[in-house]
Amino acid sequence: MRYESAVTSVSWIPSAAITGVTKTPFEIGVTHYDDPPPDKLTDLDTVLGPEGARFANDLRAWIEVEDGRIVDYGQTGGGKVSNSKVKLGGMVVFVQAVAFPDLHPEPEVGEGFVRFRQTAGGRPGLPSPRLIGEAPYVKIQGPSVWTTLALTLHADGTSTRELVGASTFPRHWLYDEHGDPAGKSAVIDFEEWYHHAYGAHSPWGGEDRVVPSTDAETSLERQLSTIIMRSGRRAPRPHKVKPGVDLFVEGEAGDDLALILDGVVDVRVGGTPVAQLGPGSVLGERAGQGAGTRTATVTAVTKCRVVRIARNLLEERDLRELEETHRREDHA
């Protein structure tokens, strides 16, 4: 019996993900933020491109099983990069990113499983003059972008996938073999990436980074986050939340909602953890209903960027549907 599976990462630049003077080219339209990748990944080549995502890592693997034992295995796939569209005056220029060679460590073979790994990435083609912390202290080439994926195939036909390591910028989404969202990197750190992700400080120099990851949010939450961020002439201003700070406290009055742009939060009901959520999650949908009190405590696990919005910004039917998909206290 032959079993096959896959995991694919798509790396893209969300709005408001870049800080400092470096965001100027994005704000004046020289280059652009990216639209989120699709809810269903059917053709990777249509997702990458001048108007889309910048980097992808596609890991595919198979095993042959006889009498419950794995007798053969292999992997395919690899990294892909796209060019970037740059507007200079009245001209449009396409700048090709630089791809690095894919890294394929020897698969880990265990009792009833094979675990495959693959690192893929590169660097943007646009120059990025900046200071770094070691000689020669100035870097012109862009920082490195990458993901390290792991895919484990089991003799019973099941599979699991992981984001083992990644650059701390941009956002990395994971898809499974069916093209459905399977997770995402939860934390973006543009400053760390901009000044430290190069040369030896990348998997091609022997150094990877562990980046927190969370499950993918629902399709409805992706729709609502787009509405929230495009609700007016200017995107709502996010605010920073330190680890350990409560966004909502169970039992307290409240009439607003929160969209997590970056970071990881814990959700607790009656003191019991019921969920850990990340970017794209919309929380507090029961604000304004009934007694108008919070039904859960939401606490920042990492540094977070959060947008707070009034309940009436969203349609009531969407909020009711969101409530039905959550109801985490029913499982506490």
ZIKAKA-V802264 format. One record per residue. N is the residue number from 1. RES is the residue in one letter. D_FIRST is the distance of its C-alpha to the first C-alpha in Angstrom with 2 decimals. Layout:
BEGIN
N,RES,D_FIRST
N,RES,D_FIRST
END
This chain:
BEGIN
1,M,0.00
2,R,3.80
3,Y,6.59
4,E,10.10
5,S,13.53
6,A,17.17
7,V,20.68
8,T,23.83
9,S,27.42
10,V,30.45
11,S,33.83
12,W,36.96
13,I,40.61
14,P,41.70
15,S,45.32
16,A,47.72
17,A,45.27
18,I,47.70
19,T,50.90
20,G,54.25
21,V,55.79
22,T,52.42
23,K,51.73
24,T,54.73
25,P,52.92
26,F,50.58
27,E,53.52
28,I,55.59
29,G,52.80
30,V,52.41
31,T,48.71
32,H,46.68
33,Y,44.52
34,D,41.13
35,D,40.04
36,P,37.09
37,P,33.65
38,P,32.37
39,D,30.91
40,K,27.88
41,L,26.66
42,T,25.74
43,D,27.13
44,L,27.87
45,D,30.46
46,T,32.54
47,V,32.70
48,L,33.97
49,G,37.37
50,P,41.13
51,E,41.23
52,G,38.02
53,A,36.05
54,R,36.68
55,F,33.56
56,A,29.78
57,N,26.87
58,D,23.43
59,L,20.53
60,R,17.01
61,A,14.07
62,W,10.35
63,I,8.26
64,E,5.60
65,V,5.09
66,E,6.44
67,D,9.06
68,G,9.30
69,R,10.09
70,I,9.41
71,V,10.01
72,D,10.48
73,Y,11.52
74,G,14.08
75,Q,16.31
76,T,18.57
77,G,21.39
78,G,24.88
79,G,28.24
80,K,30.55
81,V,34.27
82,S,36.76
83,N,40.47
84,S,43.05
85,K,45.81
86,V,49.23
87,K,52.47
88,L,55.61
89,G,58.71
90,G,58.06
91,M,55.27
92,V,51.51
93,V,49.77
94,F,46.04
95,V,45.21
96,Q,41.91
97,A,40.14
98,V,39.33
99,A,35.67
100,F,34.88
101,P,32.18
102,D,28.82
103,L,28.14
104,H,24.74
105,P,25.05
106,E,22.71
107,P,19.66
108,E,20.16
109,V,17.65
110,G,18.11
111,E,17.00
112,G,13.68
113,F,14.14
114,V,14.98
115,R,17.96
116,F,18.87
117,R,22.45
118,Q,24.36
119,T,28.08
120,A,29.59
121,G,33.07
122,G,36.51
123,R,40.01
124,P,42.01
125,G,44.12
126,L,47.26
127,P,49.56
128,S,50.07
129,P,53.22
130,R,53.26
131,L,54.39
132,I,52.06
133,G,52.81
134,E,52.96
135,A,54.46
136,P,54.98
137,Y,55.16
138,V,54.59
139,K,51.35
140,I,51.24
141,Q,47.56
142,G,45.47
143,P,43.48
144,S,39.81
145,V,37.07
146,W,33.52
147,T,30.52
148,T,28.18
149,L,24.82
150,A,22.15
151,L,18.55
152,T,16.60
153,L,12.84
154,H,12.02
155,A,9.39
156,D,9.98
157,G,9.08
158,T,12.83
159,S,14.82
160,T,18.52
161,R,20.92
162,E,24.40
163,L,27.51
164,V,28.32
165,G,31.46
166,A,33.46
167,S,36.90
168,T,39.19
169,F,39.80
170,P,38.85
171,R,36.60
172,H,32.82
173,W,30.52
174,L,26.79
175,Y,24.33
176,D,20.74
177,E,17.92
178,H,19.64
179,G,22.98
180,D,24.49
181,P,26.88
182,A,25.40
183,G,28.48
184,K,31.36
185,S,33.71
186,A,36.57
187,V,39.46
188,I,41.13
189,D,43.79
190,F,45.28
191,E,48.10
192,E,45.92
193,W,43.62
194,Y,46.55
195,H,48.41
196,H,45.78
197,A,42.51
198,Y,43.16
199,G,42.83
200,A,42.16
201,H,41.51
202,S,38.02
203,P,34.68
204,W,35.95
205,G,38.82
206,G,36.77
207,E,37.51
208,D,35.23
209,R,36.27
210,V,34.78
211,V,35.34
212,P,35.20
213,S,32.62
214,T,32.37
215,D,30.27
216,A,30.95
217,E,33.84
218,T,33.69
219,S,34.19
220,L,37.62
221,E,38.61
222,R,37.78
223,Q,40.06
224,L,42.77
225,S,42.73
226,T,43.40
227,I,46.27
228,I,47.69
229,M,47.65
230,R,49.14
231,S,51.55
232,G,54.68
233,R,56.15
234,R,54.90
235,A,51.84
236,P,52.75
237,R,53.55
238,P,51.02
239,H,52.38
240,K,51.09
241,V,50.28
242,K,50.26
243,P,47.79
244,G,48.98
245,V,50.90
246,D,50.38
247,L,49.83
248,F,50.30
249,V,51.65
250,E,50.91
251,G,54.04
252,E,55.85
253,A,57.08
254,G,55.32
255,D,55.16
256,D,53.04
257,L,49.36
258,A,47.52
259,L,44.90
260,I,43.15
261,L,43.12
262,D,42.05
263,G,41.31
264,V,39.86
265,V,41.61
266,D,41.24
267,V,41.86
268,R,43.51
269,V,44.83
270,G,47.39
271,G,46.60
272,T,42.91
273,P,40.36
274,V,38.24
275,A,36.79
276,Q,36.78
277,L,37.12
278,G,37.51
279,P,38.66
280,G,38.82
281,S,39.36
282,V,42.38
283,L,44.17
284,G,47.23
285,E,46.72
286,R,48.74
287,A,51.80
288,G,54.72
289,Q,53.37
290,G,55.28
291,A,57.08
292,G,55.55
293,T,54.23
294,R,51.03
295,T,48.37
296,A,46.63
297,T,47.53
298,V,45.79
299,T,46.27
300,A,45.45
301,V,43.17
302,T,43.55
303,K,46.11
304,C,45.62
305,R,46.99
306,V,47.68
307,V,49.33
308,R,51.41
309,I,52.20
310,A,54.25
311,R,52.47
312,N,54.17
313,L,52.42
314,L,49.36
315,E,49.21
316,E,49.54
317,R,46.69
318,D,44.33
319,L,45.56
320,R,45.01
321,E,41.41
322,L,40.92
323,E,42.42
324,E,39.95
325,T,36.96
326,H,38.53
327,R,40.26
328,R,39.00
329,E,41.77
330,D,40.28
331,H,37.51
332,A,39.83
END
